[in-house]
Amino acid sequence: MPDAQILLPVMLPMLVLVACKPPPDAEQHMPQADPTRGLVTIQRAGCGACHTVPGLAWPRGRTGPSLEGFAGQGLIAGRLPNRPDTLAAYVRDAPATLPGTTMPAMPLTRDEARDVAAYLYATGDR
């Protein structure tokens, strides 16, 4: 049997990494949000001017990060936990959610922001 003192330093970081990211379906479920309306909102708000958005053929901006595979990301903007409530707040008013971000506040209602988040989760890898 392997010595616990040898395995602990190897296993502990792996356990911490696994524990940091919740199962996507449990955390990214957004009742009453509509992914179809989310894509319409993304088009209207012009998110594609800065981001490559799955399902949006044009524009495919490159100023911001690609949003393809967003559901599989652990963090929003590299610093916020990737959760529906946080994502909806971020897409609506990024500077208030994450001071110092380069993403501007967007003219979205709370419901529209939830629809956008639902769309990004629905199109990403899980």
C-alpha positions in Angstrom: 0.0 0.0 0.0 1.4 3.4 -1.0 2.5 5.7 1.9 0.0 8.4 2.6 2.7 10.9 3.1 3.8 10.4 -0.5 0.3 10.4 -2.1 -1.1 13.4 -0.2 1.1 16.0 -1.8 0.2 14.6 -5.2 -3.5 14.0 -4.6 -4.4 17.1 -2.7 -3.9 19.6 -5.6 -5.9 17.3 -7.9 -8.8 17.1 -5.4 -8.8 20.9 -5.0 -9.0 21.4 -8.8 -11.9 19.0 -9.1 -13.7 20.6 -6.2 -13.3 24.1 -7.7 -15.6 23.5 -10.7 -19.1 22.4 -10.0 -21.0 20.1 -12.4 -22.2 22.3 -15.3 -25.7 21.2 -15.4 -26.4 21.9 -11.7 -24.8 25.3 -11.7 -25.6 26.5 -15.2 -29.3 25.7 -15.2 -31.2 28.9 -15.8 -35.0 28.5 -15.3 -37.1 30.9 -17.3 -34.2 32.1 -19.4 -34.5 31.5 -23.1 -31.4 30.7 -25.2 -33.2 31.6 -28.4 -34.0 35.1 -27.2 -30.4 35.2 -26.0 -29.0 34.9 -29.5 -31.4 37.6 -30.7 -30.2 39.8 -27.9 -26.5 39.1 -28.7 -27.2 40.1 -32.3 -29.0 43.3 -31.3 -26.4 44.3 -28.7 -23.6 43.8 -31.1 -21.6 41.3 -28.9 -20.1 39.9 -32.2 -18.2 43.2 -32.7 -15.8 42.1 -30.0 -16.3 38.4 -29.6 -16.6 35.3 -31.7 -20.0 34.0 -30.7 -21.1 30.4 -31.5 -24.0 30.4 -33.9 -23.3 34.0 -35.0 -21.8 34.0 -38.5 -21.0 37.7 -38.6 -19.4 39.7 -37.2 -16.8 37.6 -35.5 -14.8 40.1 -33.4 -11.4 39.4 -32.0 -11.0 42.2 -29.6 -12.5 40.1 -26.8 -12.1 36.4 -26.2 -14.0 33.9 -28.2 -17.2 32.7 -26.4 -17.1 29.3 -28.0 -17.0 26.6 -25.4 -18.0 29.2 -22.7 -19.9 26.7 -20.6 -16.7 24.7 -20.0 -14.7 27.6 -18.7 -14.0 27.7 -15.0 -13.9 31.5 -14.8 -15.6 34.5 -16.4 -13.0 37.1 -17.6 -10.4 34.9 -15.8 -11.5 36.1 -12.4 -15.1 35.4 -11.6 -16.7 32.0 -11.0 -18.6 30.8 -14.0 -22.1 30.8 -12.5 -25.4 31.9 -14.1 -26.1 34.8 -11.7 -22.5 36.1 -12.1 -22.5 35.7 -15.9 -25.9 37.5 -16.2 -24.6 40.4 -14.0 -21.3 40.5 -16.0 -22.9 40.7 -19.5 -25.2 43.5 -18.3 -22.7 45.6 -16.4 -19.2 44.2 -16.5 -17.5 47.3 -15.0 -19.7 47.1 -11.9 -19.2 43.3 -11.6 -15.5 43.3 -12.3 -13.9 46.7 -11.9 -11.0 47.3 -14.3 -12.5 45.0 -17.1 -12.3 46.3 -20.6 -15.9 45.1 -21.4 -18.4 47.9 -21.4 -21.8 48.0 -19.7 -24.3 46.7 -22.2 -27.9 48.1 -22.7 -29.6 44.9 -21.5 -32.4 44.3 -19.1 -32.0 41.7 -16.4 -34.1 39.2 -18.3 -32.1 39.8 -21.5 -28.8 39.3 -19.7 -30.2 36.0 -18.3 -31.2 35.0 -21.9 -27.7 35.8 -23.1 -26.1 33.7 -20.4 -28.5 30.8 -21.1 -27.5 31.0 -24.8 -23.8 30.9 -23.9 -24.3 27.9 -21.6 -26.5 26.1 -24.2 -24.0 26.4 -26.9 -20.9 25.5 -25.0 -19.1 22.2 -24.3 -20.3 20.4 -21.2 
